[in-house]
Amino acid sequence: MAAPFGDRIRELRKKKGMTLDQLATATDSSKSYIWELENKDPPRPSAEKIAKIAAALDVTGDYLMGVDDGNLQAAEDKAFFRKYSQMSPEARARLRRLAKALDEDD
């Protein structure tokens, strides 16, 4: 059974070592709003807030909402690729070189 939306936010926030205040600041929200999302049933966030929270927690909105298969690693990979796609060509080239170097160490 997939974790409820609020549980996923709380779990990811704590995993990243973020406080309610820090997540609120990162998502242009108030501390009390983030607390409500974590603790109210059912939460009623807007699509914009879901996207901001997902970006701050380095996952997808689908993962937060329990729409996908619940695989955290896949959600983190999708979020990483989304950030990668928005990087400058130079930054993407540096990251590819770094990945290649890391792969050669294995």
C-alpha positions as CSV (number, residue, x, y, z in Angstrom):
1,M,0.0,0.0,0.0
2,A,1.4,3.4,-1.0
3,A,2.2,5.9,1.7
4,P,-0.2,8.8,1.9
5,F,0.9,12.1,0.4
6,G,1.7,13.7,3.8
7,D,3.8,10.7,4.9
8,R,5.8,10.9,1.7
9,I,6.6,14.6,2.2
10,R,7.5,14.1,5.8
11,E,9.7,11.1,5.1
12,L,11.6,12.8,2.2
13,R,11.9,16.1,4.1
14,K,13.5,14.3,7.0
15,K,15.7,12.2,4.7
16,K,17.1,15.4,3.3
17,G,17.6,16.8,6.8
18,M,15.1,19.7,6.1
19,T,12.9,21.3,8.7
20,L,9.4,22.4,8.1
21,D,10.7,26.0,7.8
22,Q,13.3,25.0,5.2
23,L,10.8,23.2,3.0
24,A,8.4,26.0,3.4
25,T,11.0,28.6,2.3
26,A,12.1,26.4,-0.6
27,T,8.5,26.1,-1.9
28,D,7.3,29.6,-1.2
29,S,4.9,28.3,1.4
30,S,4.3,28.8,5.1
31,K,5.5,26.4,7.8
32,S,1.9,25.9,8.8
33,Y,0.9,25.0,5.3
34,I,3.6,22.3,5.0
35,W,2.6,21.0,8.4
36,E,-1.0,20.8,7.2
37,L,0.0,18.9,4.1
38,E,1.9,16.4,6.2
39,N,-0.8,16.0,8.8
40,K,-4.2,16.7,7.3
41,D,-6.3,14.0,5.6
42,P,-6.9,14.6,2.8
43,P,-4.5,17.3,1.9
44,R,-5.6,19.7,-0.9
45,P,-2.4,21.1,-2.5
46,S,-2.5,22.9,-5.8
47,A,-0.6,21.4,-8.8
48,E,1.8,24.3,-8.5
49,K,2.6,23.4,-4.9
50,I,3.0,19.7,-5.6
51,A,5.5,20.6,-8.3
52,K,7.5,22.9,-6.0
53,I,7.5,20.4,-3.2
54,A,8.6,17.6,-5.5
55,A,11.4,19.8,-6.9
56,A,12.6,20.7,-3.5
57,L,12.6,17.1,-2.4
58,D,14.2,15.8,-5.7
59,V,11.3,13.5,-6.7
60,T,8.4,13.7,-9.1
61,G,4.9,15.0,-8.3
62,D,3.6,11.6,-9.3
63,Y,5.7,9.9,-6.6
64,L,4.4,12.3,-4.0
65,M,0.8,11.7,-5.1
66,G,1.3,7.9,-5.2
67,V,0.4,7.9,-8.9
68,D,3.5,5.9,-10.0
69,D,4.6,2.5,-8.7
70,G,6.0,4.0,-5.5
71,N,9.6,3.4,-6.4
72,L,11.6,6.2,-4.8
73,Q,14.8,5.5,-6.8
74,A,12.9,5.9,-10.1
75,A,11.3,9.1,-8.9
76,E,14.6,10.5,-7.9
77,D,16.1,9.6,-11.2
78,K,13.2,11.2,-13.1
79,A,13.6,14.4,-11.0
80,F,17.4,14.4,-11.7
81,F,16.9,14.0,-15.4
82,R,14.4,16.9,-15.3
83,K,17.1,19.1,-13.7
84,Y,19.7,17.8,-16.1
85,S,17.5,18.7,-19.1
86,Q,17.3,22.3,-17.9
87,M,21.0,22.7,-17.5
88,S,23.2,24.6,-20.0
89,P,24.9,22.5,-22.7
90,E,28.2,23.2,-20.9
91,A,26.9,22.0,-17.5
92,R,25.5,18.8,-19.1
93,A,28.8,18.1,-20.8
94,R,30.6,18.5,-17.5
95,L,28.2,16.2,-15.8
96,R,28.6,13.6,-18.5
97,R,32.4,13.7,-18.1
98,L,32.0,13.3,-14.4
99,A,29.6,10.3,-14.8
100,K,32.0,8.8,-17.3
101,A,34.9,9.2,-14.8
102,L,32.9,7.7,-12.0
103,D,31.9,4.8,-14.2
104,E,35.6,4.1,-15.0
105,D,36.4,3.8,-11.3
106,D,34.1,0.8,-10.9
